[in-house]
Amino acid sequence: TENSIEKYSKHIINRIFTVRKKQVMLDSHLAELYGIETKYLNRAVKRNPVRFPESFMFQLTKEEFENLSSKLAPQKMPTYKNAITIPNLYVKMRLRSQIYM
């Protein structure tokens, strides 16, 4: 229905952040949208460099991660504090073109 589409759209919009002057989405949020585990999303991107060029994704620095974590509400930021790796970010403009391919 229209109401559920609007609600889902807001859910997606609330997961888009600006980092390095680019609109991005955390790897865990994108994986959630696709209904897969984050590790499988990142693995697929690494295994398919032609389809997913370097401009499609970048990794936060430790400082950027700490800064982003401190600014976001806890429900928006997945639990990475005990994680070994810092999350990857997927660039919004690139997302749109990859999703509709």
matplotlib code that plots the C-alpha trace (Angstrom):
import matplotlib.pyplot as plt

x = [0.0, 0.9, 1.5, 3.9, 5.9, 6.1, 7.2, 9.9, 11.1, 11.6, 13.4, 15.9, 16.3, 17.1, 20.0, 21.7, 24.5, 27.0, 30.6, 33.4, 30.8, 29.1, 25.8, 26.4, 24.9, 26.6, 27.3, 25.1, 22.2, 22.5, 22.8, 19.7, 17.8, 18.8, 18.0, 21.6, 24.4, 26.9, 29.8, 28.1, 27.5, 31.1, 32.4, 30.3, 31.6, 35.2, 34.8, 33.2, 35.5, 34.2, 30.6, 31.5, 34.5, 36.4, 34.2, 31.2, 32.5, 35.0, 36.0, 35.8, 38.9, 38.9, 38.4, 35.5, 33.9, 34.1, 32.8, 29.8, 29.1, 29.0, 26.6, 24.0, 21.2, 22.0, 19.2, 20.7, 24.2, 24.8, 26.8, 30.4, 32.1, 33.4, 33.9, 37.3, 36.8, 35.4, 32.3, 32.3, 30.2, 28.4, 28.0, 24.4, 24.7, 26.5, 23.9, 21.1, 22.8, 23.8, 20.4, 18.6, 21.1]
y = [0.0, 3.7, 4.0, 1.1, 2.4, 5.8, 4.2, 2.1, 5.1, 7.0, 4.1, 4.1, 7.9, 7.8, 5.5, 7.8, 9.9, 12.5, 11.5, 13.2, 15.3, 12.2, 10.7, 7.1, 4.1, 1.8, -1.7, -3.2, -1.0, -1.9, -5.6, -5.3, -3.8, -6.8, -9.3, -10.7, -10.6, -7.8, -10.1, -11.5, -8.1, -7.0, -10.3, -10.0, -6.4, -7.5, -10.5, -8.4, -5.3, -4.7, -4.3, -2.6, -0.2, 1.5, 4.6, 2.5, 2.0, 3.2, 2.4, 4.9, 5.8, 5.1, 8.8, 9.1, 6.0, 7.4, 10.8, 9.2, 6.9, 9.8, 11.8, 9.2, 7.9, 4.4, 2.8, 4.2, 2.9, -0.8, -2.3, -2.1, -1.3, -4.9, -5.4, -6.1, -4.1, -0.6, -0.6, 0.1, 2.9, 2.6, 5.8, 6.7, 7.7, 4.5, 2.5, 3.7, 2.6, -0.8, -1.6, -1.0, -3.0]
z = [0.0, -0.3, 3.4, 3.6, 0.7, 2.3, 5.6, 3.8, 1.9, 5.1, 6.6, 3.7, 3.8, 7.5, 6.7, 4.3, 5.7, 4.4, 4.7, 2.6, 0.9, -0.5, 0.4, 1.6, 3.3, 5.8, 4.5, 7.2, 6.3, 2.6, 3.4, 5.5, 2.5, 0.4, 3.2, 3.4, 5.9, 5.6, 5.1, 1.9, 0.5, 1.0, -0.3, -3.5, -4.1, -3.6, -6.0, -8.7, -9.3, -12.8, -11.6, -8.4, -9.1, -6.2, -6.6, -5.5, -1.9, 0.6, 4.1, 6.9, 8.8, 12.5, 13.2, 10.7, 12.3, 15.8, 14.6, 12.8, 15.7, 18.2, 16.0, 15.2, 17.4, 18.7, 16.6, 13.4, 14.0, 14.0, 16.8, 15.5, 18.8, 19.2, 15.5, 14.1, 10.9, 10.4, 8.1, 4.4, 3.0, -0.3, -2.3, -3.0, -6.7, -7.4, -5.5, -7.7, -10.9, -9.5, -8.1, -11.3, -13.5]

ax = plt.figure().add_subplot(projection="3d")
ax.plot(x, y, z, "-o")
ax.set_aspect("equal")
plt.show()
